[in-house]
Amino acid sequence: MPVITPAYPSMCATHNVTTSTQRILTEEFELAAKTSRRIFENTANWSGMVESKIRQLVIKLEAIDTIILAHPYVNSFERITTVDTDEKVDDIFCGKFPEFSQTQTENTTTIHSTIFYIGLEIEVKKDNNGKRTLDIGRPCVEFKNMLMAWEGRVSGNMINIECLKK
């Protein structure tokens, strides 16, 4: 597996690739090709589409001068929740999941959620009031608009972007 360094002078870095590294790279390439094929064939589901476009959000976040690093977590988190009221549906959309309940009635709704995380390393800059500020609203709105305009989107597909502090 030839590996060429992107920096000048370009040189072959194949000797740095171990058998394990090659296997990991190959598996990631196959996963990316499979996801791309599903999207182009219009058979991908909503979470697959969102996952394939996370890179676009990372690129938009990296353009903000106070963000040093934007690192997406490679795994998504799937969650299936059954709720019985519209208020609980709204809560789930806002990231508030109810306690697990075994009871199901004829009025229950099943909601499938997929959660993705992007870690941000932020340069500490203070505004005129001495407070740290970070505005990621524009990249998030652009990302959301791009996803909502997808031709394969079904009316129930939604996206919610939240900032979580550690």
Disulfide bonds with the S-S distance in Angstrom:
none
